[in-house]
């Protein structure tokens, strides 16, 4: 594994081709999450409320597929 800081705001990570792609995708998703929230001013309570609303809406639209 090679990790390089390319510029003040960019990092490159090179990995072996034999590494598990599912694990890498999870790592990339987490890195995107960290990047997305890095400038957020939202409070955790606001995020939790939004997540609850999204989950409730999704369940209402999809519960017939599961029940």
C-alpha positions in Angstrom: 0.0 0.0 0.0 1.2 3.4 -0.9 -0.3 6.6 0.5 0.8 10.0 -1.0 -0.3 13.5 -0.3 -0.5 15.0 -3.9 -1.5 18.5 -2.9 -2.6 20.3 0.3 -6.2 18.9 -0.3 -5.6 15.6 -2.1 -4.4 12.2 -1.0 -3.7 9.1 -3.3 -3.9 5.6 -1.9 -2.6 2.7 -4.1 -3.5 -0.8 -3.2 -2.7 -4.3 -4.4 -5.1 -5.7 -7.0 -5.7 -8.7 -4.7 -7.5 -6.8 -2.0 -11.2 -7.5 -1.3 -13.3 -5.0 -3.4 -16.3 -5.1 -1.0 -14.0 -3.9 1.8 -12.5 -1.2 -0.3 -16.0 0.0 -1.4 -17.0 0.3 2.3 -13.8 2.2 3.0 -14.5 4.6 0.1 -18.1 5.1 1.2 -16.8 6.0 4.7 -14.3 8.4 3.3 -17.0 10.0 1.2 -19.1 10.3 4.3 -16.3 12.0 6.2 -15.7 14.4 3.3 -19.4 15.2 3.0 -19.8 16.0 6.7 -16.5 17.8 7.2 -18.1 21.2 6.6 -21.6 20.4 8.0 -23.1 22.6 10.6 -26.0 20.2 11.2 -26.5 19.0 14.7 -26.7 15.2 15.4 -30.3 15.6 16.6 -31.2 17.2 13.2 -29.5 14.4 11.3 -31.2 11.7 13.4 -34.6 13.4 12.8 -34.0 13.5 9.0 -32.9 9.9 9.0 -36.1 8.9 10.9 -38.2 10.7 8.4 -36.5 9.1 5.4 -36.8 5.6 7.0 -40.5 6.1 7.7 -41.2 7.3 4.2 -39.2 4.4 2.7 -41.1 1.9 4.9 -44.5 3.4 3.8 -43.6 3.0 0.2 -42.1 -0.5 0.5 -43.8 -2.3 3.3 -46.1 -4.2 0.9 -43.0 -5.9 -0.6 -42.2 -7.4 2.9 -45.6 -8.0 4.5 
